[in-house]
Amino acid sequence: MSNTLSYPELAALLQARAGVTVEPSALERPGAQFDEFGVDSLGLLGVVGELENRHSLKVTSGAESAKSPAEFLQLVNSSLSAKAGA
């Protein structure tokens, strides 16, 4: 299992847990914001919950209120890296 979350994986999680279909390339676009895709904090909370269950870890506080995919990935991946180093 990977120690980082990628844009394609995030897109799949957004579809499964937030009910929003987004192309990974759109998430990667500089300046992309979740609100432009119709993803709110409740949708991100579902994604965070799924990640916490999958990886048996507590995702960094604030990930569910991230404004951009890049910010979300940075927060989640720092949690995953911290777990891997523990």
C-alpha positions in Angstrom: 0.0 0.0 0.0 1.3 3.4 -0.9 2.5 5.9 1.7 1.0 8.8 -0.3 -2.3 9.8 -1.7 -2.3 10.7 -5.4 -4.7 12.9 -7.4 -6.3 9.9 -9.1 -6.9 8.2 -5.7 -8.4 11.4 -4.4 -10.7 11.7 -7.4 -11.9 8.1 -6.7 -12.5 8.8 -3.0 -14.4 12.0 -3.9 -16.7 10.0 -6.2 -17.2 7.2 -3.6 -17.5 9.3 -0.4 -18.7 12.7 -1.6 -20.7 11.7 -4.7 -18.7 14.1 -6.9 -17.1 13.0 -10.1 -13.9 15.0 -10.9 -11.1 14.3 -13.4 -7.8 13.9 -11.6 -6.2 16.4 -14.0 -8.8 19.0 -12.9 -7.8 18.5 -9.3 -4.1 19.0 -10.2 -4.7 22.3 -11.9 -2.9 25.1 -10.1 -5.3 27.2 -8.1 -8.1 24.5 -8.2 -10.5 24.8 -5.2 -12.8 22.2 -3.9 -15.8 24.5 -4.0 -15.6 24.8 -7.8 -16.2 21.0 -8.0 -19.1 21.1 -5.5 -17.1 19.5 -2.7 -17.8 20.8 0.8 -16.4 20.1 4.2 -18.9 17.3 4.7 -17.8 15.6 1.6 -14.1 15.9 2.7 -15.1 14.5 6.1 -16.3 11.4 4.3 -13.0 11.1 2.5 -11.0 11.7 5.7 -13.1 9.0 7.4 -12.4 6.5 4.7 -8.6 7.3 4.8 -8.5 6.9 8.5 -10.2 3.5 8.3 -8.0 2.3 5.4 -4.8 3.3 7.0 -5.6 3.0 10.7 -4.5 6.5 11.5 -5.7 9.9 12.5 -5.5 12.3 9.6 -4.0 15.7 10.5 -6.6 18.0 11.9 -8.0 20.5 9.4 -7.9 18.2 6.3 -11.7 18.2 6.2 -11.6 22.0 5.9 -8.9 22.2 3.2 -9.8 24.6 0.5 -7.8 23.0 -2.3 -6.9 19.5 -3.5 -3.2 20.4 -3.2 -3.7 21.5 0.5 -5.7 18.4 1.2 -3.0 16.1 -0.3 -0.3 17.9 1.6 -2.1 17.4 5.0 -3.1 13.8 4.3 0.3 12.8 3.0 2.1 14.4 6.0 -0.1 12.2 8.2 0.7 9.1 6.1 4.4 9.9 6.2 4.4 10.4 10.0 2.7 7.0 10.4 5.3 5.3 8.1 8.1 6.8 10.1 6.6 5.7 13.5 
